């Protein structure tokens, strides 16, 4: 009897995780060995369980999905990662793939495409949702950055609309430290105000912004890197 693939689900919305878990368990080919609501929890779970595949959301508080993905790869963990996101922007998809994602699927593809994507990634293929514009993805170029992991966290929280004081509370750092991180970000991204900082960061794919969902036709495995 073929062993079932061991999966971990990472999403800050409990209903999304539970819905996915039900779908996957009903299929019978997968064993959901854990769920995580944040990047921090996900890293601990992945290290402990060593699953075959992680289904990972990008937009999470604290350590976001991209940073979680980078840390999984930096630690040399062998698990495959399928990003499941509501965002289809080419620069964000490109950054996820460059950071080590094995596939990228959109959240409105919660049907048979989910199983096609999981199976392709488990077979060692790279999967890309059909709704993602391949031409724009090919043309997308992510500028290298020198942001630290903490600066990325601060940047995402600023983009989420948090004040400096709220950023400090969320990350358990002093207001002075939060202000210093904000000043460093403004300098590194050559921004003159907070609106410009968020705009530049979004353009470079450094943050995740809320966007409307789009339809997703049948996709398939990608060829090449």
Secondary structure, 3 states (H helix, E strand, C coil): CCCCEEEEEECCCHHHHHHHHHHHHHHCCEEEEEEECCHHHHHHHHHHHCCCEEEECCCCCCCCHHHHHHHHHHCCCCCEEEEEECCCCHHHHHHHHHCCCCEEEECCCCCHHHHHHHHHHHCCCEEECCCCCHHHHHHCCCCCCCCCHHHHHHHHHHHCCCCHHHHHHHHCCCHHHHHHHHHHHHHHCCCCCHHHHHHHHHHCCCCCCCCCCCCCCCCEEECCC
